[in-house]
Amino acid sequence: MAQDYHIDFDALNKVSNKHPTEWVFFSREKFISAIAKCNNSSTPGPNKIFWRHLNYIVKDKSCLEKIINIANACFELGH
């Protein structure tokens, strides 16, 4: 049984502490590139948005800027 096994907690002391990586905010080019790589025929996620919808939406510069602002605001707020 598991309670009969010795646990070596010293192994945890050997793990180096790493600082969290800073998130790099989305740029217009990176966002368009990421969306373009996605499969347009895939099923939607919990938000019910298909990739083909995002591909269509980002063609409008105003919509693209708003989506990028929302995505970056989520990272700034930690969501």
N, C-alpha and C positions, 0 to 999 in steps of 0.2 A: 504494500500500500504506500501511497505517497507520503504519509506522515513518518515512515521509516527511513526516508532518504535524507541525506545530509545536504544542506543548501549552502553553497559558498557565496556569501554576500560580498566578499572582497572583490569579486569580479566586477561589481558595479563601481567600485572605486577606480577601476582602470579605464572606464569610459570617460573620454575627454568632454569637457563642457564646451559646447559650441553656441555661439551667439546666433539668434534667429536671423535669417536672411531678410534683408529689406526687399519689399515688393517693388518691382519696377512697373510704373503705371503704363496703361495701354497708350499706344500712339495710334494714329489713324492707319498708318501702314501696317503695323503689327496686327491690329484688329482685323483688317481686311484680309491679310495673309492667312490668319488663323481660321477665319470663316471660310475662305476659299478652299482650304484643305479638307473640310468636312464633307461627308457624304450627304448629298441632297435627298437621298431616298431613305435615310434613316428615320426611325420613329422618334417622336418628340419625347422630351423628358417630362418631369413633373410640371413644368411651366406650360406645357402643350404647344411650345413653339418649335416648328420644324426648321432645320438648317436652311432649307430653301427660302423660308420666310426671312431669315436674317440676311441671306445673300441679297434678296430683293430690297430689304429695308436699307441696307448700308449703301445702296446706290444713290440714295438721297443724302446729300452732304449734311443737311440739318438734322436728319434722323441719326446719322452716324455720329455726329458730335454729341447728341443727347445720350445715346447708348454708351459711348465712351465715358462721358461725364458721370453717368449712373454707375458704371462698373468701377471707375476710379473712386467715387464717393464711398462705395461699399468697402473697398480696401482701406480707405482712410478711416472709416468708422469701425473697422474690424468685423465686418459681416461676411 
